[in-house]
Amino acid sequence: MRDDSARRVRRFPAVVIAVLLAVLAAGTANNLARNPQPLLVAPGNVSRGDDLAGQAVLDLDALTLPNGATLAGPDGPWRFVWPRDASFVAAARCSLGQFDEAGRVLDFLNKIRPSSGRWEARYSSDGLLVRDGREPQLDGSGWVLWATWFCHAGSRYWEMVRESADQIVAELGPNGLPARSPDYWERPERVVTLGTIAPLLTGLRAAVAIAHDLDRPAEAARWQDALNKLSSATDRSFGPDFPRTPARAVSFLEPGLEPIGLGGGADAIVTVLGPPFAPPRDDVDHAIDNARAALTQPNGGVTPGEDWRTDGVSWTPQTALFALSAAARGDRATASSLLTWLNHYRTSTGALPEKVNRDLQPAGEAPLAWTSALVILTHAALQTPLPIP
């Protein structure tokens, strides 16, 4: 009688491999079904600039209406004003010396500012709230403060500065952190995120600087106390890696090695903890470099975070944030490399798209105001150091 046991043993690994490949294929198909390949909404403006930064300025011109409302994009759900995006546009204008243009953007924000409470996620071009179920977003207070300081416009918009800074102070709890809020990921959150914390730190620094410049000692002291409280809480809850959400635990390795956070996931917003938004720190530099390595996609750009969709799609605002961070921290090679990448994936009309998909094609909305503003700021940072609050 022939013994086939040896043959069955030899066949066993092949069967296991076949099953595993089938499972992987099914998983890949399921992921692609849940995360379909994004396509380009529209090619962008008909006018094309000869260079990346020049085109970005042309696109901001096209996206900014006469009343100062700066649209996130020209079409559909992007055709609204996000305080976050508009703040970056104002700062980008000021980096070019276009103070009148920046003033119109800040005038619009001043007109729609909340006298109390958080900024809404977005507004219509005539300043009305957009009732679409999105919660107000606290990070707007930080971004508006930073843009106002960057443009040396604190005295002109003092009430907006005071209200936004005091709102941040009011949001801080006994642990030094604010309550949860949606951030640039535009989704409800279960816990507070670095996407909210980082802009608030920048905003409070800017508010303190404005108060000192305007000889407002009471406000400067109040906001400095809040900044100290929030800074300590951020280091305690998010350090040493500064992930998107507080790490569940910290692992202390052998002596001489830095401890690592467990859980939380890298987020591109970690760039806002360093220049040009905050003074340089070695631990933050380390966290930024690690986040870029973790978030870089096969197509060369970055995804917003490790807990974002696993679809291989890169987002241009987050890629540009890393470019700006590199330029502001003196890493010209990385900044230039990322700008080259962004330039390569412009649309046929030269506009910067929202995304680059798995097929290496521009995708999403084009042009996108936030990406355009970040490219301008990065270009400016490569020419001369940007101010840091």
Sequence and secondary structure as in RCSB ss.txt:
>XXXX:A:sequence
MRDDSARRVRRFPAVVIAVLLAVLAAGTANNLARNPQPLLVAPGNVSRGDDLAGQAVLDLDALTLPNGATLAGPD
GPWRFVWPRDASFVAAARCSLGQFDEAGRVLDFLNKIRPSSGRWEARYSSDGLLVRDGREPQLDGSGWVLWATWF
CHAGSRYWEMVRESADQIVAELGPNGLPARSPDYWERPERVVTLGTIAPLLTGLRAAVAIAHDLDRPAEAARWQD
ALNKLSSATDRSFGPDFPRTPARAVSFLEPGLEPIGLGGGADAIVTVLGPPFAPPRDDVDHAIDNARAALTQPNG
GVTPGEDWRTDGVSWTPQTALFALSAAARGDRATASSLLTWLNHYRTSTGALPEKVNRDLQPAGEAPLAWTSALV
ILTHAALQTPLPIP
>XXXX:A:secstr
    HHHHHHHHHHHHHHHHHHHHHHHHHHHHHHS    BS    S   SSHHHHHHHHHHHHB TTS B S SS
GGGSSB HHHHHHHHHHHHHTT HHHHHHHHHHHHHH  SSS   S B TTS B  SS    THHHHHHHHHHHH
TT TTTTHHHHHHHHHHHHHHB TTS B     TT S  SS  HHHHHHHHHHHHHHHHHHHHTT HHHHHHHHH
HHHHHHHHHHHHHTTT  SS  SEEE  STTS  EEESS  BGGGGGGSTTTS   HHHHHHHHHHHHHHB TTS
SB SBTTS  S  EEHHHHHHHHHHHHHTT HHHHHHHHHHHHHT  TTS   SEE TTS EEBSSS HHHHHHH
HHHHHHHHS     
